[in-house]
């Protein structure tokens, strides 16, 4: 449903019109700062565990699993709450909470009590609040821009996330390697404060329908979101492909973060720079996403980009030693992975938003997040288990190969046959507890 302020917005679907919109600029800036803080913290916590606490592969898998567990435990409920609340409110509270959590980590570190149990608590808290923020920002875009601007809006938002991927891992790796734990935690916390201040400036007032607050109603709304996704062939494929990719990626990253320092003998700073290489690639992917689907078709772009982006990770286990050639090859691999992975992300997000009614945006986002990210804790544990029992290099090869299941699922589905125009939702949301209506 168009927002009340649509008449004040430019009707031209050109990207510059979005930059003239102060609300979109505030969302974009806040999202950039928030993602930068999140990316930094996601590197700080594992590297502190590996380099400072000297944890093993199994313990690192547990740490990553705890940080990812909120995707499984909370995502579906968060979708209902986001559909009930104003997305601006959800985002600013999530930013504030993450700043407080990382600030608490700094205090504990200053008192000499920073250890794995504290990192587990902080990882879970930051992960839980990140679920709220991620569902809310994806639902907020459809309420701020016109439908024909979705691809360009997503390209801009995901481009900012790409910029965060450039600075976040490098910043996190450098702080974990060169600075004290309190400074590393405080630096990430300050980025969430910046995001809080930017998103709080959004003036658009979203119209939210009142909903009963009883638990039976919440479960019914969750069920409606699940039914809508399960009943749509495109969304169902997105769920399955996302689940396959995220599960394998979680296992891959657990072995990857052990492989880089212990097999390739890279420092924390070098690891941060190597991981940050996905950022420029992702920025290029965002720019390509604004053009390629409309020229080549959404389906062909999705299948080809997923195959290339996921397949390139099979090159990582072939690397040996810490030479400049190895480091350069690692950067090149991450550039390709970032570019084609981002092309998939932006394109598939535009498809998802286009086929989903406004009243179900939060729940559909949460359902796909639940399906895609819910298995990541298991993937992280599996990656640690395989690395411990099969060896890091073999585990990395197996888990990287698993990511190719995602483009296979896309290629065998109606998603691969999408043309050069965004699809449109043709069904209304289900009545509470009732049947589908065409």
C-alpha positions in Angstrom: 0.0 0.0 0.0 1.5 3.4 -1.0 2.5 5.6 1.9 0.8 8.8 2.8 3.8 10.7 1.6 4.0 9.2 -1.8 2.5 12.3 -3.4 5.5 14.3 -2.1 7.9 11.9 -3.7 9.1 12.0 -7.3 7.2 9.6 -9.6 10.2 9.1 -11.8 11.8 5.7 -11.0 15.3 7.1 -11.4 17.9 6.6 -8.7 18.6 10.3 -8.1 15.0 10.8 -6.9 15.8 8.5 -4.0 18.7 10.7 -3.0 16.5 13.7 -2.9 14.4 11.9 -0.3 15.7 12.8 3.2 14.0 9.7 4.8 15.8 7.4 2.3 19.1 9.1 2.9 18.7 8.7 6.7 17.8 5.0 6.2 20.8 4.5 3.9 23.3 6.3 6.2 22.0 4.4 9.3 22.1 1.1 7.5 25.7 1.7 6.4 26.9 2.5 9.9 25.0 -0.4 11.4 26.4 -2.9 8.9 29.9 -1.5 9.5 29.5 -2.1 13.2 28.0 -5.5 12.7 30.7 -6.6 10.3 33.4 -5.4 12.6 31.9 -7.2 15.6 31.5 -10.4 13.7 35.2 -10.4 13.0 36.3 -9.1 16.4 34.6 -11.9 18.4 35.9 -14.9 16.5 39.4 -13.5 16.2 39.5 -12.6 19.9 38.6 -16.2 20.6 41.2 -17.6 18.1 44.1 -15.2 18.6 43.6 -14.1 22.3 41.9 -17.0 24.0 43.5 -19.6 21.7 40.2 -21.6 21.4 40.1 -24.7 19.2 37.9 -25.4 16.2 35.1 -26.9 18.2 34.9 -23.9 20.6 35.0 -21.5 17.6 32.1 -23.4 16.1 30.2 -23.0 19.3 30.9 -19.3 19.5 29.7 -18.8 15.9 26.7 -21.0 16.5 25.6 -19.0 19.6 25.8 -15.8 17.6 23.7 -17.3 14.9 21.2 -19.1 17.1 18.8 -16.0 17.3 18.1 -16.5 13.6 16.5 -19.8 14.5 15.0 -18.9 17.8 13.6 -15.5 17.1 13.2 -14.8 13.4 9.5 -15.8 13.0 8.4 -13.9 16.1 10.4 -10.8 15.0 8.5 -10.9 11.7 5.2 -10.6 13.4 6.5 -7.8 15.7 7.9 -5.8 12.7 4.6 -6.0 10.9 3.0 -4.6 14.1 5.5 -1.9 14.9 7.1 1.0 13.0 10.3 -0.2 11.5 12.0 3.0 12.6 11.3 2.2 16.2 12.6 -1.4 15.8 15.8 -0.3 14.1 16.8 2.4 16.7 16.1 0.1 19.6 18.2 -2.6 18.0 21.1 -0.2 17.4 20.9 1.1 21.0 20.9 -2.5 22.4 23.9 -3.6 20.4 25.8 -0.5 21.5 25.0 -1.3 25.1 26.0 -5.0 24.7 29.4 -4.1 23.2 29.9 -1.4 25.8 29.3 -4.0 28.5 32.0 -6.2 26.8 34.4 -3.3 27.1 33.7 -2.8 30.8 34.2 -6.5 31.5 37.4 -6.5 29.6 38.7 -3.5 31.6 37.9 -5.4 34.7 39.9 -8.4 33.5 37.0 -10.8 33.1 36.8 -11.1 29.3 36.7 -14.8 28.4 34.8 -17.3 26.2 31.6 -17.2 28.4 31.4 -13.4 28.1 32.0 -13.6 24.4 29.2 -16.2 24.1 26.7 -13.9 25.9 27.8 -10.8 23.8 27.6 -12.8 20.6 24.1 -14.0 21.4 22.9 -10.5 22.4 24.3 -8.9 19.3 23.0 -11.7 17.1 19.5 -11.3 18.5 19.3 -7.6 18.1 20.7 -7.9 14.5 17.7 -10.1 13.6 15.4 -7.3 14.7 17.4 -4.7 12.7 17.8 -6.8 9.5 14.1 -7.8 9.3 13.1 -4.2 10.0 15.3 -2.5 7.5 14.3 -4.9 4.7 10.6 -4.3 5.5 11.1 -0.5 5.8 12.3 0.0 2.2 8.9 -1.1 0.7 7.2 1.5 3.0 9.5 4.3 1.9 9.9 3.9 -1.9 7.6 3.1 -4.9 7.5 -0.4 -6.3 9.3 0.5 -9.5 12.2 1.9 -7.3 12.7 -1.3 -5.4 15.6 -2.6 -7.5 17.4 0.7 -7.4 16.6 1.2 -3.7 17.9 -2.2 -2.9 21.0 -1.6 -5.0 21.7 1.6 -3.0 21.1 -0.1 0.4 23.0 -3.2 -0.5 25.8 -1.0 -1.9 26.1 0.6 1.5 26.3 -2.8 3.0 29.1 -3.5 0.5 30.9 -0.4 1.7 30.5 -1.7 5.3 32.0 -5.1 4.2 35.0 -3.2 3.0 35.7 -1.4 6.2 34.1 -3.7 8.8 36.3 -6.8 8.5 39.5 -4.7 8.1 38.6 -2.6 11.1 37.6 -5.6 13.2 40.7 -7.6 12.2 43.0 -4.6 12.9 41.4 -3.8 16.3 41.5 -7.5 17.4 45.1 -7.8 16.4 46.6 -4.4 17.3 44.3 -2.8 20.0 43.0 -3.8 23.3 39.6 -5.6 23.6 37.9 -2.6 25.3 38.9 -0.3 22.4 37.7 -2.8 19.8 34.4 -3.3 21.5 33.8 0.5 22.0 34.7 1.2 18.4 32.0 -1.1 17.2 29.5 0.3 19.8 30.1 3.8 18.5 29.1 2.8 15.0 25.7 1.6 16.3 25.3 4.9 18.0 25.9 6.7 14.7 23.2 4.4 13.1 20.8 5.2 15.9 21.2 8.9 15.4 20.7 8.7 11.6 17.6 6.4 11.6 16.0 8.4 14.4 15.8 11.3 11.9 13.4 9.5 9.6 10.2 11.6 9.7 7.8 9.4 7.7 5.1 8.0 10.0 4.2 4.5 9.0 0.5 3.5 9.3 0.4 0.3 11.4 -2.9 -1.6 11.8 -3.7 -2.5 15.5 -3.3 -6.1 16.3 -4.4 -8.1 19.3 -1.5 -9.0 21.5 -2.5 -12.5 22.7 -0.2 -15.5 22.0 -2.8 -17.3 19.8 -2.9 -14.4 17.5 0.9 -14.2 17.3 1.1 -17.9 16.3 -1.7 -17.4 13.7 0.2 -14.6 12.1 3.4 -16.6 12.0 1.4 -19.4 10.4 0.0 -17.0 7.8 3.5 -15.9 6.9 4.7 -19.5 6.6 1.7 -20.5 4.5 2.2 -17.5 2.1 5.8 -18.4 1.5 5.1 -22.1 1.2 2.3 -21.5 -1.3 4.4 -19.3 -3.7 6.7 -21.2 -6.0 9.2 -18.3 -6.2 9.4 -17.6 -2.5 9.5 -21.3 -1.7 12.6 -21.7 -4.0 14.2 -18.6 -2.3 13.8 -20.3 1.0 15.3 -23.6 -0.1 18.2 -22.0 -2.0 18.9 -19.7 0.9 18.9 -22.5 3.4 21.3 -24.6 1.4 23.6 -21.6 0.9 23.6 -20.3 4.4 24.1 -23.7 6.0 27.1 -24.4 3.8 28.5 -20.9 4.2 28.3 -21.1 8.0 30.3 -24.4 7.9 32.7 -22.9 5.3 33.3 -19.7 7.4 34.1 -21.7 10.5 36.8 -23.7 8.7 37.9 -20.6 6.8 38.6 -18.5 9.9 40.8 -21.4 11.2 42.4 -22.0 7.8 43.6 -18.5 7.3 45.7 -18.0 10.5 46.8 -21.6 11.1 47.3 -23.0 7.6 48.2 -19.9 5.6 49.8 -18.2 8.7 48.1 -14.8 8.1 48.0 -12.1 10.8 44.8 -10.7 12.1 45.3 -7.5 10.0 46.0 -9.6 6.9 42.8 -11.7 7.5 40.8 -8.5 7.9 42.1 -7.1 4.6 41.5 -10.4 2.8 37.9 -10.6 4.1 37.4 -6.9 3.3 38.1 -7.7 -0.4 34.5 -9.0 -0.6 33.4 -5.4 -0.1 34.6 -3.8 -3.4 33.4 -6.9 -5.1 30.0 -6.6 -3.5 29.9 -2.9 -4.4 30.4 -3.9 -8.0 27.7 -6.5 -7.7 25.3 -3.9 -6.4 26.0 -1.7 -9.5 25.6 -4.7 -11.8 22.3 -5.6 -10.1 20.8 -2.2 -11.1 21.3 -3.1 -14.8 21.8 -6.8 -15.6 18.4 -8.3 -14.5 16.5 -5.8 -16.7 18.7 -6.7 -19.7 19.4 -10.4 -19.3 16.5 -11.5 -17.2 16.2 -12.1 -13.4 16.3 -15.9 -13.7 19.4 -16.2 -15.8 21.3 -13.6 -13.7 20.4 -15.4 -10.5 21.5 -18.9 -11.6 24.7 -17.7 -13.3 25.8 -15.4 -10.5 25.1 -18.0 -7.8 27.1 -20.6 -9.7 30.2 -18.4 -10.3 30.1 -16.8 -6.8 29.7 -20.0 -4.9 32.0 -22.0 -7.2 35.0 -19.7 -6.8 35.3 -20.7 -3.1 36.5 -24.1 -4.2 39.8 -22.4 -5.0 40.5 -21.6 -1.4 41.6 -25.1 -0.2 44.2 -25.2 -3.0 46.1 -22.2 -1.5 49.3 -22.9 0.4 51.7 -20.8 2.6 51.5 -17.1 3.3 53.3 -15.7 0.3 52.2 -12.6 -1.5 51.0 -14.7 -4.4 48.7 -16.7 -2.0 47.5 -13.5 -0.4 46.8 -11.9 -3.8 44.9 -15.0 -4.9 42.8 -14.9 -1.7 41.9 -11.3 -2.4 40.9 -12.1 -5.9 38.7 -15.0 -4.8 37.0 -12.8 -2.2 36.4 -10.1 -4.8 34.6 -12.6 -7.1 32.7 -14.1 -4.3 31.6 -10.7 -3.1 30.6 -9.4 -6.6 28.5 -12.3 -7.7 27.1 -13.0 -4.2 25.9 -9.4 -4.0 24.4 -9.6 -7.4 22.3 -12.5 -6.2 21.4 -10.8 -2.9 20.1 -7.6 -4.5 18.2 -9.3 -7.3 16.5 -11.9 -5.1 15.5 -9.2 -2.6 13.8 -7.2 -5.3 11.9 -10.3 -6.4 10.9 -11.2 -2.9 9.6 -7.7 -2.1 7.7 -7.4 -5.4 5.7 -10.6 -4.9 4.9 -10.0 -1.3 1.9 -7.8 -0.2 2.9 -4.9 2.1 1.0 -6.3 5.0 3.2 -9.4 5.0 6.6 -7.9 4.3 7.9 -8.4 7.8 6.6 -12.0 8.2 7.8 -13.0 4.7 11.3 -11.5 5.4 11.4 -13.3 8.8 10.2 -16.6 7.3 12.9 -16.5 4.7 15.5 -15.4 7.3 14.4 -18.3 9.5 14.7 -20.8 6.6 17.9 -19.3 5.3 19.7 -18.5 8.6 18.0 -20.9 11.0 20.4 -23.8 10.1 23.5 -21.7 10.4 24.2 -22.7 14.0 24.2 -26.3 12.9 26.4 -25.4 9.9 28.9 -23.7 12.2 29.0 -26.7 14.5 29.4 -29.0 11.5 32.3 -27.0 10.2 34.1 -27.1 13.5 33.4 -30.9 13.8 34.7 -31.6 10.2 37.8 -29.4 10.7 38.6 -31.2 14.0 38.1 -34.8 12.6 38.9 -34.5 8.9 41.5 -31.7 8.9 40.9 -28.1 8.0 41.8 -28.3 4.3 39.5 -31.2 3.6 36.7 -29.7 5.6 37.0 -26.5 3.7 36.8 -28.3 0.4 33.7 -30.2 1.4 31.8 -27.3 2.9 32.6 -25.0 0.0 31.3 -27.6 -2.5 28.1 -27.7 -0.5 27.3 -24.1 -1.4 26.8 -25.1 -5.1 23.5 -26.8 -4.1 21.9 -23.3 -4.0 22.3 -22.5 -7.7 21.2 -26.1 -8.6 17.9 -25.5 -6.7 17.4 -22.2 -8.5 18.1 -23.8 -11.9 15.5 -26.5 -11.3 12.8 -24.0 -10.3 10.5 -21.3 -11.8 12.9 -18.8 -10.4 15.3 -19.6 -13.3 12.6 -18.7 -15.8 11.9 -15.1 -14.6 12.2 -12.6 -17.4 13.4 -9.0 -17.6 10.5 -7.5 -15.6 9.8 -7.8 -11.8 7.0 -10.2 -11.0 4.0 -8.9 -9.1 2.1 -10.6 -6.3 -1.2 -11.9 -7.6 -2.6 -13.3 -4.3 -4.0 -11.5 -1.3 -2.8 -12.4 2.2 -4.7 -15.2 3.8 -7.5 -14.4 6.2 -6.5 -15.2 9.8 -7.0 -19.0 10.0 -8.9 -19.0 6.7 -8.2 -20.2 3.1 -6.3 -18.5 0.4 -8.0 -16.0 -1.8 -7.0 -15.6 -5.5 
